[in-house]
């Protein structure tokens, strides 16, 4: 493509905006139109859509549209008039045509009801990068946010950037497009604090209503495929990272005798070794009868215990390994855990 805007505006372009809803991917090709002074007059757009069930088709369609982007390049106003028959970009605005193509009734629906991502083009290096775009809910208001394909520091991040060149395999490009949609969706869930929805956990006939930890870094791993675990939430600093802390509902596997302060204390000492701090007390906190805290160089734990109707012991715990290396988490998470524990309720 041949840039025709002023030099300072020629580092990059956004040739493709991609949207997905109900298993259909909508492609929007964007071509810059340059005014006589080199500033942007707006965009000339073309559209395409495909079903999202074939990776090669998804990627091939994107490559065809990117080839079209290079074929057209930036347009002068004269070239724009010759191509469209419109005198200016303002009169060319085909809002109704675009809404009909996207099968929506309003720009608001278009903005809020699709998963979205984009393809950015580095003009100098002839290289493409995915960008993420998402809507998130804050109270009663909805906001749009965006980032590069690795997410945003302080919100959620992904280890590997999504990028490609012109010779990318179509199927692999299709995989990246779906991954970019998935990342945008995850950013929306995280920033809307909807990453983990409330759920009900069946404990052999007793139902516990669980509201997940109210922090965007937690991921829901269900029972983690472990027999003693009913529910497992892992605190992830970023996508793909190891868990830094765990919130767990378990059957108190360390305790083989009836629940009591002495039995909890002796069971934890046997399981985790000598403690720098160990405190076990009776309590009345939500559904629980006992509370225990434990700390040494290797482990920091806070747990609540109760006995279910069938005599099974239920443990709700916070667990942080090597707490001396995670001082910020050991200060931050206990208050969050207390709220998580009290929110666990036995369904009547």
C-alpha positions as CSV (number, residue, x, y, z in Angstrom):
1,X,0.0,0.0,0.0
2,X,1.1,3.6,-0.7
3,X,0.6,6.0,2.2
4,X,-0.9,9.3,1.2
5,X,-1.5,10.9,4.6
6,X,1.0,13.3,6.2
7,X,4.3,11.6,7.2
8,X,3.6,11.6,10.9
9,X,0.4,9.6,10.3
10,X,2.0,6.9,8.1
11,X,3.5,4.5,10.7
12,X,0.4,2.3,10.9
13,X,-3.0,1.5,9.5
14,X,-6.0,-0.5,10.8
15,X,-7.0,-2.4,7.6
16,X,-9.4,-4.9,9.3
17,X,-12.0,-4.7,12.0
18,X,-13.4,-8.1,12.8
19,X,-16.7,-8.8,14.7
20,X,-18.3,-12.1,15.6
21,X,-21.8,-13.0,16.8
22,X,-23.9,-16.3,16.6
23,X,-21.1,-18.2,14.8
24,X,-20.6,-15.6,12.0
25,X,-17.5,-13.5,11.5
26,X,-18.0,-10.1,9.9
27,X,-15.0,-8.5,8.2
28,X,-14.8,-4.7,7.7
29,X,-12.0,-3.5,5.4
30,X,-10.9,0.1,6.1
31,X,-9.1,2.3,3.5
32,X,-7.9,5.7,4.5
33,X,-9.1,8.6,2.4
34,X,-6.6,11.5,2.3
35,X,-7.6,15.1,2.0
36,X,-5.6,17.5,-0.2
37,X,-3.7,18.7,2.9
38,X,-2.7,15.1,3.8
39,X,-5.1,14.8,6.8
40,X,-7.7,12.0,7.0
41,X,-11.1,12.6,5.5
42,X,-12.4,9.2,6.8
43,X,-12.6,5.7,5.5
44,X,-13.8,3.8,2.4
45,X,-15.0,0.4,3.6
46,X,-15.8,-3.0,2.1
47,X,-17.5,-6.0,3.9
48,X,-17.5,-9.7,4.0
49,X,-18.8,-12.5,6.3
50,X,-18.1,-16.2,6.8
51,X,-19.2,-18.9,9.2
52,X,-16.8,-19.3,12.1
53,X,-16.5,-23.1,11.7
54,X,-13.6,-23.5,9.2
55,X,-10.2,-22.1,10.2
56,X,-8.9,-22.1,6.6
57,X,-11.9,-20.2,5.3
58,X,-11.6,-17.7,8.2
59,X,-7.9,-17.1,7.5
60,X,-8.2,-17.1,3.7
61,X,-11.0,-14.5,3.8
62,X,-8.8,-12.2,5.9
63,X,-5.9,-12.6,3.5
64,X,-8.1,-11.8,0.5
65,X,-9.2,-8.6,2.2
66,X,-5.7,-7.6,3.3
67,X,-4.6,-8.2,-0.3
68,X,-7.4,-5.8,-1.4
69,X,-6.1,-3.3,1.2
70,X,-2.7,-3.3,-0.4
71,X,-4.2,-3.2,-3.9
72,X,-6.2,0.0,-3.1
73,X,-3.8,1.7,-0.7
74,X,-4.7,5.1,0.7
75,X,-7.1,6.9,-1.6
76,X,-7.0,10.6,-2.6
77,X,-10.4,12.3,-2.7
78,X,-10.2,12.1,-6.5
79,X,-9.6,8.3,-6.4
80,X,-12.4,8.0,-3.8
81,X,-14.9,9.8,-6.1
82,X,-13.9,7.6,-9.0
83,X,-14.3,4.5,-7.0
84,X,-17.6,5.3,-5.2
85,X,-19.3,8.1,-7.2
86,X,-19.6,10.2,-4.1
87,X,-18.2,13.7,-3.9
88,X,-17.1,13.4,-0.3
89,X,-16.7,10.9,2.6
90,X,-19.5,12.4,4.6
91,X,-22.1,11.8,2.0
92,X,-20.7,8.3,1.4
93,X,-21.5,7.2,4.9
94,X,-23.4,4.0,4.3
95,X,-24.8,3.5,7.8
96,X,-27.9,1.8,6.8
97,X,-26.1,-0.6,4.4
98,X,-23.6,-1.5,7.1
99,X,-26.3,-2.1,9.7
100,X,-28.2,-4.3,7.3
101,X,-25.1,-6.3,6.5
102,X,-24.3,-6.8,10.2
103,X,-28.0,-7.7,10.8
104,X,-28.5,-5.1,13.5
105,X,-31.0,-2.3,14.0
106,X,-28.8,0.4,15.5
107,X,-25.2,1.5,16.0
108,X,-25.6,0.8,19.7
109,X,-26.5,-2.8,19.0
110,X,-23.5,-3.0,16.6
111,X,-21.2,-1.6,19.3
112,X,-22.4,-3.7,22.2
113,X,-23.5,-7.1,20.9
114,X,-20.4,-8.5,19.1
115,X,-17.1,-9.9,20.1
116,X,-14.5,-7.7,18.4
117,X,-10.8,-7.5,17.5
118,X,-8.7,-5.8,14.8
119,X,-5.7,-6.2,12.6
120,X,-3.1,-3.4,12.7
121,X,-0.6,-3.0,10.0
122,X,3.0,-1.7,10.6
123,X,3.7,0.2,7.3
124,X,7.4,0.4,7.7
125,X,8.0,-3.3,8.6
126,X,5.2,-4.8,6.5
127,X,3.9,-6.7,9.5
128,X,0.5,-7.3,11.1
129,X,-0.5,-7.3,14.7
130,X,-3.9,-8.1,16.3
131,X,-5.5,-5.7,18.7
132,X,-8.2,-6.5,21.2
133,X,-11.4,-4.5,21.7
134,X,-14.2,-5.1,24.2
135,X,-17.2,-3.7,26.1
136,X,-17.2,-3.9,29.9
137,X,-19.9,-3.1,32.4
138,X,-19.2,-0.7,35.3
139,X,-22.3,-0.4,37.4
140,X,-25.1,0.6,35.1
141,X,-22.8,2.0,32.4
142,X,-21.0,0.2,29.5
143,X,-17.6,1.3,28.3
144,X,-15.3,0.3,25.4
145,X,-11.7,-0.5,26.0
146,X,-8.9,-1.8,23.8
147,X,-5.3,-3.1,24.0
148,X,-2.7,-4.9,21.9
149,X,-3.1,-8.7,21.8
150,X,-1.2,-9.2,25.1
151,X,-3.9,-7.4,27.1
152,X,-3.4,-4.7,29.7
153,X,-1.1,-4.6,32.7
154,X,-3.1,-4.4,35.9
155,X,-6.1,-5.9,34.3
156,X,-5.2,-9.2,32.5
157,X,-2.3,-10.2,30.3
158,X,-1.5,-13.0,27.8
159,X,2.0,-14.3,27.3
160,X,2.2,-14.5,23.5
161,X,1.5,-11.7,21.0
162,X,-0.7,-12.5,18.0
163,X,1.2,-11.3,14.9
164,X,1.9,-12.4,11.3
165,X,3.3,-11.6,7.9
166,X,1.8,-11.8,4.4
167,X,2.9,-15.4,3.9
168,X,1.0,-16.7,6.9
169,X,-0.8,-20.0,6.5
170,X,-4.5,-19.5,6.1
171,X,-5.5,-22.0,8.8
172,X,-3.0,-20.6,11.3
173,X,-4.3,-17.1,10.6
174,X,-7.8,-18.5,11.3
175,X,-6.6,-19.8,14.6
176,X,-5.2,-16.4,15.5
177,X,-8.4,-14.7,14.6
178,X,-10.5,-16.9,16.9
179,X,-7.9,-16.6,19.6
180,X,-8.1,-12.8,19.3
181,X,-11.9,-12.9,19.7
182,X,-11.4,-15.2,22.7
183,X,-9.0,-12.8,24.3
184,X,-11.2,-9.8,23.8
185,X,-14.1,-11.7,25.4
186,X,-11.9,-12.6,28.3
187,X,-10.9,-9.0,28.8
188,X,-14.6,-8.0,28.8
189,X,-15.3,-10.7,31.4
190,X,-12.4,-9.7,33.6
191,X,-13.0,-5.9,33.5
192,X,-16.7,-6.5,34.1
193,X,-15.8,-8.8,37.1
194,X,-17.7,-11.6,35.3
195,X,-14.9,-14.0,34.9
196,X,-16.3,-16.5,37.3
197,X,-20.1,-16.6,37.6
198,X,-21.9,-17.8,40.8
199,X,-22.6,-21.5,41.0
200,X,-24.0,-24.3,43.0
201,X,-21.7,-27.1,44.2
202,X,-23.2,-30.5,45.0
203,X,-21.6,-32.1,48.1
204,X,-23.2,-35.5,48.0
205,X,-26.7,-34.2,48.5
206,X,-25.8,-30.9,50.3
207,X,-25.8,-28.0,47.9
208,X,-23.5,-25.1,48.6
209,X,-24.2,-21.8,46.8
210,X,-20.8,-20.2,45.9
211,X,-20.1,-16.6,44.9
212,X,-16.6,-16.5,43.3
213,X,-13.9,-14.3,44.6
214,X,-14.6,-10.7,43.6
215,X,-11.2,-10.2,41.8
216,X,-10.6,-10.3,38.1
217,X,-7.4,-12.5,38.5
218,X,-9.3,-15.6,39.7
219,X,-10.0,-18.5,37.3
220,X,-12.6,-21.2,38.0
221,X,-11.1,-24.7,37.8
222,X,-14.2,-26.6,39.1
223,X,-13.1,-29.6,41.1
224,X,-9.7,-29.7,39.3
225,X,-10.2,-33.4,38.8
226,X,-9.2,-34.1,42.4
227,X,-11.5,-36.2,44.5
228,X,-11.0,-34.2,47.7
229,X,-11.7,-30.9,46.1
230,X,-15.2,-29.6,45.5
231,X,-14.4,-26.2,44.1
232,X,-11.0,-24.5,43.2
233,X,-10.4,-20.9,42.3
234,X,-6.8,-20.0,41.2
235,X,-5.3,-16.6,41.4
236,X,-3.5,-15.9,38.1
237,X,-1.2,-12.9,37.7
238,X,-1.5,-13.3,33.9
239,X,-2.8,-15.7,31.3
240,X,-0.8,-19.0,31.4
241,X,0.9,-18.2,34.7
242,X,1.1,-20.7,37.6
243,X,-1.4,-20.1,40.4
244,X,-0.1,-17.7,43.0
245,X,-2.8,-18.4,45.6
246,X,-5.8,-20.7,45.9
247,X,-9.3,-20.5,47.3
248,X,-10.7,-24.0,47.9
249,X,-13.7,-25.9,49.1
250,X,-12.6,-29.3,50.1
251,X,-13.6,-32.3,52.3
252,X,-10.8,-31.4,54.8
253,X,-8.6,-34.3,53.7
254,X,-6.0,-33.8,56.5
255,X,-8.6,-34.4,59.2
256,X,-9.6,-38.0,59.9
257,X,-11.3,-37.5,63.2
258,X,-14.3,-35.4,64.3
259,X,-14.0,-31.7,64.0
260,X,-12.5,-30.0,67.1
261,X,-9.8,-27.4,67.7
262,X,-7.3,-30.1,68.9
263,X,-7.9,-32.4,65.9
264,X,-7.6,-29.5,63.4
265,X,-4.4,-28.3,65.1
266,X,-2.7,-31.8,65.2
267,X,-3.8,-32.6,61.6
268,X,-2.3,-29.4,60.2
269,X,1.0,-29.8,62.1
270,X,1.2,-33.3,60.7
271,X,0.4,-32.2,57.2
272,X,2.3,-29.0,56.9
273,X,5.1,-29.2,59.6
274,X,6.0,-26.9,62.5
275,X,4.3,-23.5,62.3
276,X,5.6,-20.1,63.1
277,X,2.0,-19.1,63.7
278,X,-1.0,-21.5,64.4
279,X,-4.3,-20.5,65.8
280,X,-7.5,-22.6,65.9
281,X,-10.7,-21.4,67.5
282,X,-14.4,-22.1,67.6
283,X,-16.5,-19.5,65.7
284,X,-19.9,-18.6,64.4
285,X,-19.2,-17.3,60.9
286,X,-21.8,-18.0,58.3
287,X,-22.1,-21.8,58.0
288,X,-18.8,-22.5,59.9
289,X,-18.0,-23.7,63.4
290,X,-14.2,-23.5,63.4
291,X,-11.5,-21.1,62.1
292,X,-7.8,-21.9,61.7
293,X,-4.8,-19.9,60.6
294,X,-1.3,-21.3,59.9
295,X,1.9,-19.8,58.7
296,X,5.6,-20.8,58.2
297,X,8.1,-20.2,55.4
298,X,6.5,-22.7,53.1
299,X,2.8,-22.1,53.6
300,X,0.1,-19.6,54.7
301,X,-3.4,-20.9,55.3
302,X,-6.7,-19.5,56.6
303,X,-9.6,-22.0,56.8
304,X,-13.1,-22.3,58.0
305,X,-14.7,-25.7,58.8
306,X,-18.2,-27.0,59.2
307,X,-19.9,-30.4,59.5
308,X,-22.6,-31.2,56.9
309,X,-25.8,-33.1,57.6
310,X,-24.2,-36.4,56.6
311,X,-21.2,-35.9,58.9
312,X,-18.8,-34.9,56.1
313,X,-16.4,-32.1,57.1
314,X,-16.4,-29.1,54.7
315,X,-13.3,-26.9,54.6
316,X,-13.2,-23.4,53.0
317,X,-9.6,-22.3,52.8
318,X,-7.1,-19.7,51.4
319,X,-3.7,-21.2,50.6
320,X,-0.6,-19.3,49.6
321,X,2.7,-21.3,49.2
322,X,6.0,-19.5,49.9
323,X,4.3,-16.5,51.5
324,X,7.6,-14.7,52.2
325,X,7.9,-14.2,48.4
326,X,4.3,-13.0,48.1
327,X,4.0,-10.3,50.7
328,X,1.5,-8.2,48.7
329,X,-0.9,-11.2,48.2
330,X,-0.7,-12.3,51.9
331,X,-1.8,-8.7,52.8
332,X,-4.4,-8.4,50.1
333,X,-6.2,-11.7,49.9
334,X,-7.3,-12.5,53.5
335,X,-10.0,-9.8,53.4
336,X,-11.2,-11.1,50.0
337,X,-11.2,-14.6,51.4
338,X,-13.3,-13.7,54.4
339,X,-15.9,-12.3,52.0
340,X,-15.7,-15.4,49.8
341,X,-16.1,-17.7,52.9
342,X,-19.2,-15.8,54.3
343,X,-20.8,-15.9,50.8
344,X,-20.8,-19.7,50.7
345,X,-24.2,-20.8,51.9
346,X,-26.0,-24.1,52.3
347,X,-29.0,-24.1,50.0
348,X,-32.2,-25.0,52.0
